[in-house]
Amino acid sequence: MFGPLNLLAALFFIGTLKDFSVAGLKLTEVRIPKYVVKDSPAQLECLYDLDGEALYSVKWYKDGNEFYRYVPRDMPPAQTFLLPGVIVDLHNSSDATVTLRNVNLQSTGRFRCEVSGEAPSFQTVTEHGDMIVVFLPDQGSPKISGGRPRYQVGDYVKVNCTSGRSKPAVELSWQVNGEPADKQKLRKYNTIVEGRDGLETSVLGLQFRVEQRHFRNGDMKLKCIAELSSLYWRSNEESVEGDRPQKAPALESRETAYASNSRADPVQGTSYRELFVTKILSLFFVQPNAAGSTAPPSSTPPAPLLLLVVSLAVVGAVATLAQGIAQDIDVFKIPMDRTATGGMAKGDPEARELLAGREEEKRSARPGKSEAQLGKISLSAR
């Protein structure tokens, strides 16, 4: 009768011992770096507390495949197993630490540490963590495109920020004048994956309408930030100016141009022909106003037909003036030539009359001469 009860009591005692042994072996900390830069070393740590137990083994797995084993009673105690992307540095590895050399993109994965105790319990505890090998952007700071050197209120800002190729893709963000941009103004694009290694390029757009508050001291600063955990942080900033309204250049009006040629301010060295042309132009451009007086010329340019008429009138007037001057010269030259050798005789009445006229001109040209002196001059001339 008491046989089954004794059996149950024995089983309960054994279960108590098992629970006690499990509680004795435990992992205190497993350290697996979340990000490691490509071609750099990585250190994995598995810290445990035996609590009186004897250590049987420490094993490391990547994605379920064993690559490192440490058994104290084996000689040598540490050994490795070939696995793509995993190169163990045995000289810097032990039961609690495993060092990987020259990690590459294939080294990314889930790493698990497993600690087992000796007989009779052979208790096992395990813990895992993920490690990502980072390929930093190969083109330096992120690039900003689509911007303009100047903006004014009402314009639309449409810019893109593009990171360099990396693995994994970096996180991009925008700032306007040092403050994070509104999420509604961001434009997200799909990540671009290329190359055998699957390097990724991130693109983030920014679009908004310019308001006066976007300018500080006449400038607006647009900043793009690219970051990847604590391993990588780069930024690029563009400072754009706001269009300031400029005063239109003062164009000289015709009124001002005519005033500079008025009688109060004569132009030196002006030829008679230029004065004549100016007079003709003033006759065409000055028009009477309602009161009957003349008004300044209008600032509106004359019609082409009027310009043609004015040009023809000027050309004709200049030609007439030149012809008249030429005739006057010929008329004056004729009597002069007739008094020369082979011309009219001195006894000719017409010649005497001409000489008398010249003497009269000489008298008027020399007001300081007396009548007697003028008479002598006249007799000598005869």
TORPALO-913988 format. One record per residue: z, y, x of N, C-alpha, C in turn. Coordinates in steps of 0.2 Angstrom, whole numbers, m for minus. Example, Ala and Ser with C-alpha at 12.3 -4.5 7.8 and 13.67 -1.06 7.14 Angstrom:
<rs>
<r <39,m28,66>,<39,m22,62>,<39,m16,66>>
<r <35,m11,64>,<36,m5,68>,<39,0,64>>
</rs>
This chain:
<rs>
<r <0,m6,4>,<0,0,0>,<0,6,4>>
<r <4,6,10>,<4,12,14>,<m2,12,19>>
<r <m6,6,19>,<m11,6,24>,<m16,12,23>>
<r <m19,13,17>,<m23,19,16>,<m20,25,17>>
<r <m14,26,16>,<m11,33,17>,<m10,34,24>>
<r <m9,29,28>,<m8,30,35>,<m15,31,38>>
<r <m21,29,35>,<m27,30,38>,<m29,37,36>>
<r <m27,40,30>,<m29,47,29>,<m25,51,33>>
<r <m19,50,35>,<m15,54,39>,<m17,54,46>>
<r <m20,48,49>,<m23,48,55>,<m29,52,56>>
<r <m33,52,50>,<m40,56,50>,<m38,64,50>>
<r <m33,65,46>,<m31,72,46>,<m28,75,53>>
<r <m25,71,56>,<m22,72,63>,<m28,73,68>>
<r <m33,69,67>,<m39,70,72>,<m43,76,70>>
<r <m43,78,64>,<m47,84,62>,<m43,90,65>>
<r <m37,90,65>,<m33,95,67>,<m34,96,74>>
<r <m34,91,78>,<m35,91,85>,<m42,94,87>>
<r <m47,92,83>,<m54,95,84>,<m54,102,82>>
<r <m51,105,77>,<m51,112,76>,<m47,116,81>>
<r <m42,113,84>,<m39,116,90>,<m43,116,96>>
<r <m47,111,97>,<m51,111,103>,<m57,116,102>>
<r <m60,117,96>,<m65,122,95>,<m62,129,96>>
<r <m56,130,94>,<m53,137,94>,<m52,138,102>>
<r <m51,133,106>,<m50,134,113>,<m56,137,117>>
<r <m62,134,116>,<m68,136,119>,<m71,142,115>>
<r <m73,147,118>,<m76,152,114>,<m80,157,119>>
<r <m85,160,117>,<m89,165,120>,<m86,172,119>>
<r <m84,175,125>,<m81,182,124>,<m87,188,124>>
<r <m92,187,127>,<m98,192,127>,<m104,189,130>>
<r <m110,190,126>,<m116,189,129>,<m120,195,129>>
<r <m122,197,136>,<m126,203,137>,<m133,202,139>>
<r <m137,204,134>,<m144,203,135>,<m148,210,134>>
<r <m151,213,139>,<m153,220,138>,<m159,220,133>>
<r <m159,225,129>,<m163,226,124>,<m170,228,126>>
<r <m170,232,131>,<m177,235,134>,<m176,234,142>>
<r <m182,232,145>,<m182,231,152>,<m189,233,154>>
<r <m190,238,159>,<m196,240,161>,<m200,235,165>>
<r <m206,235,163>,<m211,230,166>,<m210,230,174>>
<r <m210,224,177>,<m210,223,184>,<m203,225,187>>
<r <m198,226,183>,<m191,227,186>,<m187,221,185>>
<r <m181,220,188>,<m177,214,187>,<m173,215,180>>
<r <m171,209,177>,<m167,209,171>,<m161,204,173>>
<r <m155,206,171>,<m149,202,171>,<m146,200,165>>
<r <m145,193,164>,<m143,191,158>,<m136,188,159>>
<r <m131,190,155>,<m124,188,156>,<m121,184,150>>
<r <m118,178,152>,<m114,174,146>,<m107,173,149>>
<r <m103,177,146>,<m95,177,147>,<m92,172,142>>
<r <m87,168,145>,<m84,163,140>,<m77,162,142>>
<r <m73,159,138>,<m66,157,139>,<m65,150,137>>
<r <m63,146,143>,<m62,139,142>,<m56,137,138>>
<r <m51,142,139>,<m44,141,137>,<m41,134,138>>
<r <m42,132,144>,<m39,125,146>,<m44,120,147>>
<r <m50,121,144>,<m55,116,144>,<m58,115,151>>
<r <m62,110,152>,<m66,110,158>,<m73,111,156>>
<r <m76,115,161>,<m83,116,159>,<m88,111,161>>
<r <m92,109,156>,<m97,104,157>,<m104,107,159>>
<r <m107,112,155>,<m113,115,157>,<m114,122,154>>
<r <m118,126,157>,<m121,132,154>,<m128,132,154>>
<r <m131,133,149>,<m139,132,148>,<m141,139,145>>
<r <m147,140,147>,<m151,146,145>,<m158,144,142>>
<r <m159,147,136>,<m166,146,133>,<m169,152,131>>
<r <m176,152,131>,<m180,157,129>,<m185,155,124>>
<r <m184,158,118>,<m188,155,112>,<m188,148,111>>
<r <m182,145,112>,<m180,138,111>,<m182,133,117>>
<r <m184,136,122>,<m186,132,128>,<m181,133,134>>
<r <m178,128,137>,<m173,129,142>,<m177,131,148>>
<r <m174,136,152>,<m177,138,158>,<m172,138,164>>
<r <m165,137,162>,<m160,138,167>,<m154,133,165>>
<r <m151,129,170>,<m145,125,168>,<m141,125,174>>
<r <m134,126,172>,<m129,126,177>,<m124,121,176>>
<r <m123,115,180>,<m118,110,179>,<m114,109,185>>
<r <m108,111,185>,<m103,111,191>,<m103,105,195>>
<r <m104,99,192>,<m103,93,195>,<m110,90,198>>
<r <m115,94,197>,<m122,92,200>,<m122,96,207>>
<r <m127,93,211>,<m128,96,218>,<m136,97,218>>
<r <m138,103,219>,<m135,109,218>,<m133,110,210>>
<r <m128,114,209>,<m126,115,202>,<m131,118,197>>
<r <m136,123,200>,<m140,127,196>,<m147,124,198>>
<r <m151,124,192>,<m158,122,193>,<m162,126,187>>
<r <m169,126,188>,<m173,130,184>,<m179,126,181>>
<r <m182,128,176>,<m187,125,173>,<m193,130,172>>
<r <m199,128,174>,<m205,132,173>,<m206,135,166>>
<r <m207,141,165>,<m208,144,159>,<m212,151,160>>
<r <m218,152,156>,<m222,158,157>,<m217,164,156>>
<r <m218,169,160>,<m214,175,160>,<m207,175,162>>
<r <m205,169,165>,<m198,169,167>,<m198,166,174>>
<r <m195,171,178>,<m194,169,186>,<m187,170,187>>
<r <m183,165,188>,<m176,165,190>,<m175,166,197>>
<r <m170,171,199>,<m168,172,205>,<m162,168,206>>
<r <m163,162,209>,<m157,158,210>,<m151,161,215>>
<r <m153,165,220>,<m148,167,224>,<m143,172,221>>
<r <m146,175,215>,<m142,180,211>,<m140,177,204>>
<r <m139,171,204>,<m138,168,197>,<m132,163,198>>
<r <m128,162,193>,<m122,158,193>,<m121,155,186>>
<r <m115,153,185>,<m113,150,178>,<m113,155,173>>
<r <m111,161,175>,<m110,167,170>,<m116,172,170>>
<r <m120,172,175>,<m126,177,176>,<m132,173,178>>
<r <m137,176,175>,<m144,174,177>,<m148,180,178>>
<r <m152,180,184>,<m156,186,186>,<m163,184,185>>
<r <m167,188,182>,<m174,187,181>,<m178,192,186>>
<r <m183,190,189>,<m187,194,194>,<m193,196,191>>
<r <m195,202,192>,<m202,205,190>,<m204,203,183>>
<r <m200,205,178>,<m202,203,171>,<m209,206,169>>
<r <m212,203,165>,<m219,205,162>,<m219,205,155>>
<r <m224,207,152>,<m225,207,145>,<m223,200,142>>
<r <m224,195,145>,<m223,188,143>,<m216,186,143>>
<r <m212,190,146>,<m205,189,147>,<m201,191,140>>
<r <m204,195,136>,<m201,197,130>,<m200,191,125>>
<r <m194,191,122>,<m192,185,118>,<m185,185,116>>
<r <m183,180,113>,<m176,178,111>,<m173,174,116>>
<r <m167,176,119>,<m164,172,124>,<m157,170,122>>
<r <m155,163,123>,<m149,160,120>,<m145,157,126>>
<r <m139,159,125>,<m134,155,130>,<m130,150,126>>
<r <m129,144,130>,<m126,139,127>,<m120,136,132>>
<r <m114,136,130>,<m109,134,134>,<m105,127,131>>
<r <m105,122,135>,<m102,116,133>,<m96,114,137>>
<r <m91,111,134>,<m85,109,137>,<m85,101,139>>
<r <m81,99,143>,<m81,92,145>,<m78,87,140>>
<r <m78,81,142>,<m76,76,137>,<m68,77,137>>
<r <m65,75,132>,<m68,71,126>,<m71,75,121>>
<r <m70,81,120>,<m72,85,115>,<m79,87,115>>
<r <m82,89,121>,<m89,91,122>,<m91,97,117>>
<r <m86,101,116>,<m87,107,111>,<m93,111,114>>
<r <m96,114,110>,<m102,119,112>,<m102,125,108>>
<r <m103,131,111>,<m103,137,108>,<m110,141,111>>
<r <m113,145,106>,<m119,148,108>,<m120,155,105>>
<r <m124,159,108>,<m125,165,106>,<m132,168,109>>
<r <m135,172,105>,<m142,174,107>,<m143,182,107>>
<r <m148,184,109>,<m150,191,109>,<m158,192,111>>
<r <m161,197,109>,<m168,199,110>,<m169,203,116>>
<r <m174,202,120>,<m176,207,125>,<m183,208,125>>
<r <m184,215,125>,<m191,217,125>,<m193,220,132>>
<r <m199,218,135>,<m201,221,141>,<m206,227,139>>
<r <m204,233,142>,<m208,239,140>,<m213,240,145>>
<r <m219,242,143>,<m224,245,147>,<m224,252,145>>
<r <m222,256,150>,<m221,264,149>,<m228,267,148>>
<r <m229,272,144>,<m236,275,143>,<m239,277,150>>
<r <m245,275,151>,<m249,276,157>,<m252,283,158>>
<r <m251,287,153>,<m255,294,153>,<m250,300,153>>
<r <m244,299,155>,<m240,304,156>,<m237,307,149>>
<r <m236,313,148>,<m234,316,142>,<m239,315,136>>
<r <m236,316,130>,<m241,315,124>,<m246,321,124>>
<r <m252,320,121>,<m257,325,121>,<m257,328,114>>
<r <m257,335,114>,<m258,339,107>,<m265,341,107>>
<r <m268,339,101>,<m275,341,100>,<m276,344,93>>
<r <m282,348,92>,<m283,351,86>,<m280,358,85>>
<r <m276,361,90>,<m273,367,89>,<m278,373,91>>
<r <m276,379,89>,<m279,385,90>,<m275,390,94>>
<r <m278,394,98>,<m274,399,102>,<m270,404,98>>
<r <m273,406,92>,<m270,411,87>,<m270,408,80>>
<r <m265,410,76>,<m264,409,69>,<m262,415,66>>
<r <m264,416,60>,<m261,421,56>,<m259,419,49>>
<r <m255,422,46>,<m252,420,39>,<m257,418,34>>
<r <m256,412,32>,<m261,409,27>,<m266,404,30>>
<r <m266,404,37>,<m270,399,40>,<m267,392,40>>
<r <m270,387,41>,<m268,380,41>,<m267,377,48>>
<r <m262,374,49>,<m261,371,56>,<m262,364,55>>
<r <m267,361,59>,<m269,354,58>,<m269,351,65>>
<r <m264,348,68>,<m264,346,75>,<m262,339,75>>
<r <m263,335,80>,<m261,328,81>,<m258,327,88>>
<r <m253,323,88>,<m250,321,94>,<m251,314,96>>
<r <m254,312,102>,<m256,306,104>,<m252,304,110>>
<r <m249,298,110>,<m246,295,116>,<m250,291,120>>
<r <m248,290,126>,<m252,286,131>,<m251,278,128>>
<r <m255,274,131>,<m254,267,129>,<m247,264,132>>
<r <m244,260,128>,<m238,257,130>,<m237,251,126>>
<r <m231,248,128>,<m229,241,124>,<m221,241,124>>
<r <m218,242,118>,<m221,243,112>,<m223,250,111>>
<r <m226,252,105>,<m228,259,104>,<m222,263,104>>
<r <m222,269,107>,<m217,274,107>,<m216,278,100>>
<r <m210,281,99>,<m209,284,93>,<m211,292,94>>
<r <m215,295,90>,<m217,302,90>,<m213,306,85>>
<r <m212,312,87>,<m209,317,82>,<m211,324,83>>
<r <m211,328,78>,<m213,335,79>,<m208,340,78>>
<r <m208,345,82>,<m203,351,81>,<m207,358,80>>
<r <m205,362,76>,<m208,369,75>,<m203,374,77>>
<r <m204,377,82>,<m199,382,84>,<m192,379,86>>
<r <m192,373,88>,<m186,370,90>,<m183,366,85>>
<r <m185,366,79>,<m182,363,73>,<m187,357,71>>
<r <m184,351,69>,<m188,346,66>,<m192,348,61>>
<r <m199,345,61>,<m203,347,56>,<m202,343,49>>
<r <m203,346,43>,<m202,342,37>,<m206,336,37>>
<r <m203,331,34>,<m207,324,33>,<m213,325,29>>
<r <m213,330,24>,<m219,330,20>,<m225,333,24>>
<r <m223,336,30>,<m229,339,33>,<m231,335,39>>
<r <m229,329,39>,<m231,324,44>,<m236,320,42>>
<r <m241,318,46>,<m247,313,44>,<m246,307,49>>
<r <m245,301,46>,<m244,295,50>,<m251,292,50>>
<r <m252,289,56>,<m258,285,57>,<m257,278,59>>
<r <m261,273,58>,<m260,267,61>,<m260,266,68>>
<r <m256,262,71>,<m255,261,78>,<m262,258,81>>
<r <m264,260,86>,<m270,258,89>,<m268,253,95>>
<r <m271,246,94>,<m269,241,99>,<m276,239,102>>
<r <m275,239,109>,<m281,237,113>,<m279,234,120>>
<r <m284,231,123>,<m283,228,129>,<m280,220,128>>
<r <m281,217,134>,<m278,210,134>,<m271,209,133>>
<r <m267,215,135>,<m260,215,135>,<m258,217,128>>
<r <m262,220,124>,<m261,222,117>,<m257,229,118>>
<r <m259,233,122>,<m255,240,123>,<m257,244,117>>
<r <m252,248,115>,<m252,251,109>,<m252,259,110>>
<r <m256,262,105>,<m256,270,106>,<m253,273,99>>
<r <m249,277,99>,<m246,280,93>,<m249,287,92>>
<r <m250,289,85>,<m253,295,84>,<m249,298,78>>
<r <m247,304,78>,<m243,307,73>,<m246,314,72>>
<r <m248,316,65>,<m251,322,64>,<m246,327,61>>
<r <m248,333,61>,<m243,339,58>,<m248,344,55>>
<r <m247,345,48>,<m251,349,44>,<m247,354,40>>
<r <m248,360,40>,<m244,365,36>,<m248,371,35>>
<r <m246,375,30>,<m249,382,30>,<m244,387,33>>
<r <m247,392,37>,<m243,396,41>,<m240,402,36>>
<r <m233,403,37>,<m230,408,34>,<m227,413,39>>
<r <m225,418,37>,<m222,423,41>,<m216,421,45>>
<r <m212,416,42>,<m206,414,45>,<m207,409,51>>
<r <m213,407,51>,<m215,402,57>,<m216,406,63>>
<r <m216,413,63>,<m217,417,69>,<m210,420,71>>
<r <m209,419,78>,<m203,422,81>,<m205,426,87>>
<r <m204,432,86>,<m206,437,91>,<m214,437,92>>
<r <m217,435,87>,<m225,435,87>,<m228,428,89>>
<r <m223,423,91>,<m226,417,93>,<m223,411,89>>
<r <m227,406,89>,<m225,400,86>,<m225,394,91>>
<r <m220,390,91>,<m220,385,96>,<m220,378,93>>
<r <m225,374,95>,<m226,367,92>,<m225,362,97>>
<r <m220,358,96>,<m218,353,101>,<m218,346,99>>
<r <m221,341,103>,<m222,334,101>,<m217,330,106>>
<r <m213,326,103>,<m209,322,108>,<m210,315,107>>
<r <m211,311,113>,<m212,304,113>,<m206,301,116>>
<r <m203,296,113>,<m197,292,116>,<m197,285,114>>
<r <m194,281,119>,<m194,274,118>,<m187,272,121>>
<r <m182,271,116>,<m175,270,117>,<m172,275,123>>
<r <m169,272,127>,<m166,277,133>,<m170,276,139>>
<r <m176,273,139>,<m180,272,145>,<m185,277,146>>
<r <m187,280,140>,<m193,285,141>,<m192,290,136>>
<r <m193,297,139>,<m193,303,134>,<m197,308,138>>
<r <m203,309,134>,<m207,315,136>,<m209,319,131>>
<r <m211,325,132>,<m213,330,127>,<m218,334,129>>
<r <m222,338,125>,<m227,342,126>,<m226,348,121>>
<r <m227,354,123>,<m226,360,119>,<m232,365,120>>
<r <m234,368,114>,<m239,373,114>,<m236,379,111>>
<r <m237,385,114>,<m235,391,111>,<m241,395,109>>
<r <m242,396,102>,<m248,400,99>,<m245,407,97>>
<r <m250,411,97>,<m249,418,95>,<m251,420,88>>
<r <m247,424,85>,<m250,426,78>,<m254,432,79>>
<r <m259,433,75>,<m264,438,75>,<m261,444,73>>
<r <m261,449,77>,<m258,456,75>,<m263,460,73>>
<r <m263,464,67>,<m268,468,65>,<m269,474,70>>
<r <m275,475,72>,<m277,480,77>,<m280,485,73>>
<r <m279,492,76>,<m282,498,73>,<m290,498,75>>
<r <m294,499,70>,<m301,499,71>,<m303,505,75>>
<r <m307,504,80>,<m309,509,85>,<m312,515,81>>
<r <m311,521,83>,<m313,527,79>,<m320,528,82>>
<r <m325,528,77>,<m332,530,78>,<m333,537,77>>
<r <m337,540,82>,<m339,547,82>,<m343,548,76>>
<r <m341,553,71>,<m346,554,66>,<m351,559,68>>
<r <m356,560,63>,<m361,565,65>,<m358,572,65>>
<r <m353,573,60>,<m350,580,60>,<m347,582,67>>
<r <m344,577,70>,<m341,579,77>,<m346,580,82>>
<r <m352,576,81>,<m357,577,86>,<m360,584,86>>
<r <m361,586,79>,<m364,592,78>,<m360,598,80>>
<r <m353,597,79>,<m349,603,81>,<m348,604,88>>
<r <m350,599,92>,<m349,599,100>,<m355,603,102>>
<r <m361,604,98>,<m367,608,100>,<m367,615,96>>
<r <m361,617,93>,<m361,623,90>,<m362,629,95>>
<r <m362,635,92>,<m363,641,96>,<m356,642,100>>
<r <m351,640,97>,<m344,641,101>,<m344,637,107>>
<r <m347,631,107>,<m347,627,113>,<m354,625,115>>
<r <m358,629,118>,<m365,628,120>,<m365,623,125>>
<r <m371,619,125>,<m372,614,129>,<m376,617,135>>
<r <m374,616,141>,<m377,619,147>,<m383,615,149>>
<r <m388,618,151>,<m394,615,154>,<m399,612,148>>
<r <m398,614,142>,<m402,612,137>,<m409,615,137>>
<r <m414,611,137>,<m421,614,137>,<m423,617,130>>
<r <m428,621,130>,<m431,624,124>,<m433,619,119>>
<r <m436,614,122>,<m439,608,118>,<m433,604,114>>
<r <m428,603,118>,<m422,600,115>,<m419,604,110>>
<r <m418,610,111>,<m416,615,106>,<m420,615,100>>
<r <m427,615,101>,<m431,615,95>,<m431,608,91>>
<r <m430,603,95>,<m430,596,91>,<m423,596,87>>
<r <m418,599,90>,<m411,599,87>,<m412,603,80>>
<r <m415,609,81>,<m416,613,75>,<m420,609,70>>
<r <m425,606,72>,<m429,603,67>,<m425,597,63>>
<r <m421,593,67>,<m417,588,64>,<m411,591,59>>
<r <m409,597,61>,<m404,600,57>,<m407,602,50>>
<r <m413,604,50>,<m416,606,44>,<m417,600,39>>
<r <m418,594,42>,<m419,588,38>,<m412,585,36>>
<r <m407,586,40>,<m401,583,38>,<m396,587,34>>
<r <m396,594,35>,<m392,598,31>,<m394,599,24>>
<r <m391,598,19>,<m393,599,12>,<m388,603,9>>
<r <m391,607,4>,<m386,612,0>,<m382,608,m4>>
<r <m376,611,m5>,<m371,608,m10>,<m372,611,m17>>
<r <m367,609,m21>,<m367,612,m28>,<m367,619,m28>>
<r <m363,622,m23>,<m362,629,m23>,<m367,633,m20>>
<r <m372,630,m18>,<m378,633,m14>,<m377,634,m7>>
<r <m372,632,m4>,<m371,633,3>,<m373,626,6>>
<r <m374,626,13>,<m375,620,16>,<m369,616,18>>
<r <m370,609,17>,<m364,605,19>,<m366,601,25>>
<r <m361,598,29>,<m362,595,35>,<m367,589,33>>
<r <m370,586,38>,<m374,580,37>,<m370,574,35>>
<r <m373,570,31>,<m370,564,28>,<m369,559,34>>
<r <m364,555,33>,<m363,550,38>,<m368,544,37>>
<r <m371,544,31>,<m375,539,29>,<m382,539,33>>
<r <m384,535,36>,<m391,535,40>,<m396,536,36>>
<r <m402,541,37>,<m407,542,33>,<m412,535,32>>
<r <m415,536,27>,<m420,530,26>,<m425,530,31>>
<r <m428,524,32>,<m434,523,37>,<m439,528,36>>
<r <m441,529,30>,<m447,533,28>,<m445,540,31>>
<r <m439,543,29>,<m437,549,31>,<m437,550,39>>
<r <m435,545,42>,<m435,545,50>,<m442,545,52>>
<r <m447,542,49>,<m454,542,51>,<m457,549,50>>
<r <m455,552,44>,<m457,559,43>,<m455,564,48>>
<r <m448,563,50>,<m445,568,54>,<m448,567,61>>
<r <m449,561,63>,<m452,559,70>,<m459,563,70>>
<r <m463,562,65>,<m470,565,65>,<m470,572,65>>
<r <m465,575,62>,<m464,583,62>,<m462,585,68>>
<r <m458,582,72>,<m456,584,78>,<m461,583,83>>
<r <m465,578,83>,<m471,577,88>,<m476,583,87>>
<r <m477,584,80>,<m482,589,79>,<m480,596,81>>
<r <m473,598,80>,<m471,604,82>,<m471,605,89>>
<r <m469,600,93>,<m469,600,100>,<m476,601,103>>
<r <m481,597,100>,<m488,598,102>,<m491,605,101>>
<r <m489,608,95>,<m491,615,93>,<m488,620,98>>
<r <m482,619,100>,<m478,624,104>,<m482,623,111>>
<r <m483,617,113>,<m486,616,120>,<m493,620,120>>
<r <m497,619,115>,<m504,622,114>,<m503,629,114>>
<r <m498,632,111>,<m498,640,111>,<m496,642,118>>
<r <m492,639,121>,<m490,641,128>,<m496,641,133>>
<r <m500,635,132>,<m506,635,136>,<m511,640,135>>
<r <m511,643,129>,<m516,648,127>,<m514,655,130>>
<r <m507,656,129>,<m504,662,132>,<m505,662,140>>
<r <m505,657,143>,<m506,657,150>,<m513,658,152>>
<r <m518,656,148>,<m525,657,149>,<m527,664,148>>
<r <m524,667,143>,<m525,674,141>,<m523,679,146>>
<r <m517,677,149>,<m514,681,154>,<m518,680,161>>
<r <m521,675,162>,<m525,673,168>,<m531,676,168>>
<r <m535,677,163>,<m541,680,163>,<m542,687,166>>
<r <m538,692,164>,<m538,699,167>,<m536,699,174>>
<r <m532,694,176>,<m529,694,183>,<m535,692,187>>
<r <m539,687,185>,<m545,684,189>,<m550,690,189>>
<r <m551,694,184>,<m556,698,184>,<m555,704,189>>
<r <m549,705,191>,<m548,710,196>,<m548,708,203>>
<r <m550,701,204>,<m550,699,211>,<m557,700,213>>
<r <m558,698,220>,<m565,699,223>,<m570,696,219>>
<r <m575,700,218>,<m581,697,214>,<m580,698,207>>
<r <m575,701,205>,<m574,703,197>,<m576,710,196>>
<r <m572,713,191>,<m574,720,189>,<m573,725,195>>
<r <m577,730,195>,<m577,735,200>,<m571,740,198>>
<r <m568,743,203>,<m563,748,202>,<m565,754,198>>
<r <m571,755,198>,<m573,761,194>,<m574,759,187>>
<r <m574,753,185>,<m575,750,178>,<m569,753,174>>
<r <m571,756,168>,<m566,759,164>,<m561,753,162>>
<r <m563,748,161>,<m559,742,159>,<m554,740,164>>
<r <m557,741,170>,<m552,739,176>,<m547,745,177>>
<r <m549,751,176>,<m544,756,177>,<m539,756,171>>
<r <m541,754,165>,<m536,754,160>,<m531,748,161>>
<r <m534,743,164>,<m529,737,166>,<m524,739,171>>
<r <m527,743,177>,<m522,745,182>,<m517,750,180>>
<r <m519,754,175>,<m514,759,172>,<m509,755,168>>
<r <m511,750,165>,<m506,746,161>,<m501,743,166>>
<r <m503,740,172>,<m499,737,177>,<m494,742,180>>
<r <m497,749,181>,<m492,754,184>,<m487,755,179>>
<r <m488,755,172>,<m483,757,167>,<m478,751,167>>
<r <m480,745,169>,<m475,739,169>,<m471,740,175>>
<r <m473,743,181>,<m470,743,187>,<m464,749,186>>
<r <m466,754,182>,<m461,760,181>,<m456,757,177>>
<r <m457,753,172>,<m452,751,167>,<m447,746,171>>
<r <m450,742,176>,<m447,737,180>,<m442,740,185>>
<r <m444,747,187>,<m440,750,192>,<m437,757,189>>
<r <m432,756,186>,<m429,762,182>,<m426,767,187>>
<r <m424,764,193>,<m421,769,198>,<m426,773,202>>
<r <m433,773,202>,<m438,777,205>,<m439,783,202>>
<r <m440,788,205>,<m441,795,202>,<m448,795,200>>
<r <m450,801,197>,<m457,802,194>,<m462,803,200>>
<r <m459,806,205>,<m463,808,211>,<m465,801,215>>
<r <m460,797,216>,<m461,791,219>,<m466,786,215>>
<r <m465,786,209>,<m470,782,204>,<m477,785,205>>
<r <m478,792,206>,<m484,794,206>,<m487,792,213>>
<r <m484,793,218>,<m486,790,224>,<m488,783,224>>
<r <m484,779,221>,<m486,772,220>,<m492,771,216>>
<r <m493,776,211>,<m499,775,207>,<m506,777,211>>
<r <m505,783,215>,<m511,785,220>,<m512,780,225>>
<r <m507,777,228>,<m509,771,233>,<m512,765,230>>
<r <m510,764,224>,<m513,758,220>,<m521,760,219>>
<r <m522,766,217>,<m529,768,216>,<m533,768,222>>
</rs>
